[in-house]
Amino acid sequence: MSKTTSKTNAGNFFEDFTVGQVIEHATPRTITEGDRALYQALYPTRFALPSSAEFARQVGLERHPVEDLIGFHVAFGKTVPDVSLNAVANLGYAECRFHQPVAPGDTLRTTSEVIGLKQNSNGKTGVVYVRSTAVNQRGETAIDWCRWVMVHKRDVDAPAPDTFVPDLKPVLEASDLKVPAGLDFTSYDFAAAGEPHRLGDYEVGEKIDHVDGVTLTDAEHMMATRLWQNTAKVHFNTQARADGNRLVYGGHVISMARALSFNGLANAQLVAAINAGAHTAPAYADRTVYAWSEVLEKGETEAPGVGALRLRLVATRGRDESMTLRGDDGKYADGVLLDLDYWALIPV
């Protein structure tokens, strides 16, 4: 009788993590023009810089970068088998910086350091905090970020680790942003970009209704999950959740909302940083996603003609013409799916 052994990766559970642990994630991933094409097929993105090689050249970039979130999704996907394969939910992001644009031909590989642990009061799950770094084939940092995720315990009787919650910056300053080498918006082609609005045309506190909506489908969000090699079971296996629903990957909602934000923010060409992010409610297929933005802050950079706009991007399940983030009780309003605080680079 043959002996059966298991060589498969069951993923880490909460008790497998220790503060200071460094994880080298498998499967480096080379970005191709196919990623650009598939991204544009999945999301209604129209930003000129990642869409046009000539536009990118005219603003000083030697290579034609893909959408910033392509690099983020690819780098994030590398971490899933080791960090969040057994997750209940991804809870938030902080201190995410895009150090340089990612272009076809770049190969990304990711490592993560466990920077915090906190067991939940139910004793069945805990929150794992990691700082992840994606480097390219030249060893240069492309993207780094922190996130925290709720993970199941394998053994509810396993002792709880000492609680350590890292002190993360709530907001990156404009001076913390990395502007791509050579970026120059002094001869920016507003006609090609699609809107005339500069940094000075936006006011802090202003809210922008992006108007359009897109209905989520199982086929598209599962394609996105596989494209980014994100193996989290809850996104494609109906047996992974008690309710039998496939949970839409949070990054899919981020990209959908970012694409929708073109209407009113067409010149916010590059995502420079993500200050904070929360997936405030689950998203499922057949829900229609809309988005609105609030201007939080304006900043300067040393690059010619390049300013920084700090924005709150909110995705909602259904149209929210009132653009209400929280109710009187301080809790997120019904229908809010995503609350994302980020910096974008825009012409002055």
N, C-alpha and C positions, 0 to 999 in steps of 0.2 A: 504494500500500500504506500503510495507516494506521500511525502510530507509536504504540506502546504505552508509556505512562508509568505509574509507580506513585505514587499519592498516599496510600497507606495507611500506617498507623503500624506499623512492624515492632518497635517497642519498643527500649529502650536495652539495650545489652550492657555488660559490665563496663568496657571501655575508653572508653565514652561518659561515664562519671561522673568528676567532679573534686570534691575537697573544697572546700566553700564554695558549690557550685552550688545555686541555688534553683530549684525546679520548681513552676510553677503548674499544678495538675492541672485537667483539663477536667470539664465536666458537673456543675455544682452540683445538688444533689438536695434536693427538698422532702419532708420526712417527713409521712406521712399516717396516718389511722386504718387504712388498708389494710396498712401496715407492721406495726402492732400485731397485726392479725388474722392476717396470714400468719405472723408470728413465733410466735404462739400455736398455729397449725396445724402448724408445723414442729417445735416443741420442746414438751415436756410442762411448760411453765412455769406456776406457780400463785402467784407472789408477789403479795400483795394490792395493793401500791402501784401498780404499773403495770397491774394488772387492774381496779381500781376507782377511778373518778373521785371518788367520795364518800370513800373511804379516803384518797386523796391530799389532798383538801380538809381532812379532819379532822386530818392531820398538818402542816398549815400551808402546803401548796403551792398557789399560785394556779392553776397549770395542771396538767393530768393528763399526766405524762411517760410516754413509752414505756420499754421495757426499756433499760437503759444500753447493752447490747451492740448494740442496733439502731443507735444513733448511731455506735458504734465500727465496726461492719461497713460502714455506709454510708461513713464517712470513710475507712476503710481501702481500700474498693473503689476510691475515686477515685485512689489512689496506684498501683494495679496496672499500668495501661497504661504508666506511665513508669518505675516502679521494678522491678517483678517479673514483667513479661510474659515475660521470658526466664529466669526463675528455675529453679534446680534445686529449691530448697526455701526456705521461710521458716524462719529459725533461732531467732529469739527476740525478746522484747520487754523494755522497761525504761522506767521513769519515765513511765508512762502515768497521766495524771490526768483525771478527769471533773470539769470545772470547774463545770458546771451541767447540770441535766437537760435533755434534748431532748424537745420536745413536738410533736404534729402542727401543721403550719404553719411550723415552723422549716426554713430552707434552709441546708444545710451545704455549704461549699466548703473544699478542702484544699490546702495547700502543703507542700512538703517541702524540707529542706536536707540536702545530703549532708555528713555529719559524720565519715566515716571510710571508708577503703578498705584492703583487704588481699588481694593475689593469693594464690591457693592454690598449693601446691608443684607440683601437676600442670600448671600453666600454662594450663589449659583453663577455669578458673572463678576467681571471686574473690568476696569478701564485701563488700557495700555496706552501710554504716550510714547511716540517715537519721533525722532528727527531723521528724515531721509534725505539723501543726497544723490543726485543723478549726475554722472560725469560722462563726457564724450570720449571718443577714441584717442584724443590728445591728453586726456587726464584733466581737462578743464571742467570746472563745475558749470553745468547748464542750468539746473534747477535745484533748490533745496527748500524743504518745508517741514513743518511739524503737523502731526495730526494725532487725534486720540480716538480710540475705537473701543466699543464694548465687546468683550470676548467671553464666550462660555468657559466655565471650568470643566475639566474632564472628571474631576473627583470633588464633589461638594464638600467632602471632609478634609481636603487638603488645607493645610494652615494658610492663613492670609499673610501676604508679605507685609513688611512695613510700608505704610502709606507714604508715598512721595509724589506730590503734584508739582511739576516744574513751573517756574515763573516765566511766562511767555509774554512778549510784548503785545499789548492789545492792538497797537497800530504801528506800522513802520513809518518813519518820517520820509518826506520827499528826498532828503539827503541820503537816505539809505538805499535808494533805487539804483539799479545798474542800467545805464543807458547803453544800447548797442554801439560798438565802435563805429564811427563814421556817420551816425544818424544825423541828418540835417534837414529840417523842415522849412528852411528859408525860401525854397522854391517849390513849395508844396502845391500840387495840382488839385485844387478843390473841386473842379468840374469832374475829374476822373474819380475822385473819392466819393462824390455823390451828395455832399452837403457843404454849406459855407461856414459852419459854426466853428469858431476858434475857442481857445481857452477862455478868453475874455468875454465870450458870449454866454457863459454859464455862470450862475450865481449860486453860492452856497445856500442850501435849503431848497433849491429848485427841484421839482419832481417832474420826471419825463415819462409819459405813458407811451410804451412802445407799440401799442395798439394791436398788432397781429398776434395770432395764436397758432399753435401747432398741436395736433392731437397725437399723443404717444401711441406707438404700436409695439407689440411684443417683438415682432420680427426685427425692427430697427434697433431697439435697445439691446436685444440679445446679440445682434450683429456688432454693435459698438463694444459690448463687453468682450466679445471674442477678438475683435480687432485689437483691443488694447491688452489682450492676454490676461484679462482679469478673471480669475477662476472662482470667485466667490459664489458659492452654491445658490444663494438666495436669488441670484439674477437670472438663472436659467433652468433651475430644477424645481418643479412645482411641489416636489415632496420635501423640500428643504424648509418649508414654512407650514405651520399648522393650518393656516387659512387657504393653502393651495395656490396662493398668488405668487407670481414672479415679481420681485421687487426691482423697480427700475434703478439702475446704477446711478448714484448721485451725480457722478461726473457727466452723465448724459443730460441731466437736468441743467447742470451748469453750462454746458456747451449750447444747449437749446436756448437758454435765457440770454447768453452772451450773443448768439447769432441774432436773436430777436431785437437786441439793443441797438443794432445798426440803425434802426429808425429813430433818429434823434441823437445818436452818438456815432455817426459814421466815421468821424475823424479820430475817435479813440482807437487808434490803429494797433497799438501793442499793449498787452497786459504786462505790467512791470512787476507787480507784486499782488499777493492776496494776504490781506491783513487778518481776516477772520472769515469763517464760513460755517454755517449750520444748515443741515438738512432737517428742517423743522417738522416735516411730516412725510410719510412714505408716499411714493408715487407709483402708480400702476398703469398698465396699458389702458387705452380708451379714455384717459383723462386728457383734457386740452390745457396746455400750458401757455400762459401769457406772462408778460414781464413788464416791470417798471423800474426806474432808477431814481435815486436821490443823490444830488451833488453834496458831498460831505466836506470837501476841502480842495483848495487849489494850491499848486506848488510850482517851483521853478527847477530847472535842471541846467547844467553847464553846457549842454549840447545846443548848437545854434538852432533857434526857432522851435525848440522842443519844450513843452510844458508838461505838467503832471496834473491829472484830475483824479481825485479820490471819489469813488462812487460806491453807493450801496445798490446792488442789483438784487431785485426781489422777483422770484418766480412764483406764480400763483396757479392754483387749480381752478380754471375759469377766470373770466375777466373781472378785475377789481378796479372799477373806475374811480373809486374813492382813494385808492392807493394807500390803504391802511395797513401798517405793519403789525401793530399790537392793539389789543382791545383795552378797555378801561382797567381790566384786572392785571395788565402788564404782560399777559401771555400773548403769544403770536396769534394773530387773527385767523379765523377759520379759513382754510384754503391756501395759506402761505406754505409753500414747499421749500423755498430756499431763501436764505439771507446771506448774501456774499458781499463783503467789504473788500474792495480792491483798488489798486492804482492803475491808471492807463496813461500812456503817452499820447499827447495831442499837440497840434500846432498852436503856437501862441499868436 
